[in-house]
């Protein structure tokens, strides 16, 4: 279980990005970088303009440059401290 603390990272994924392969790639990156920082996922639907944010209760991550680099390598956008771009 993840310790409650103020460190977290928000990972934004698009509904068009999701497939079995990309889902497995994301889970692989998360498992390779375990830590105490809370992981939040933001599911973005470009078609509808909706964003839904989830908080992982199963996985915590170590927010490092290697973690960020691995996420970017699989096409994931990352926002420290939950700073998501505005919809405006």
Secondary structure, DSSP 4 states (H G I P E B T S, - for coil): -PPP-S-EEEEEEETTT--HHHHHHHHHHHHHTEEEEEEEEEEEETTTTEEEEEEEEEEEE---HHHHHHHHHTT-EEEETT-PPP--
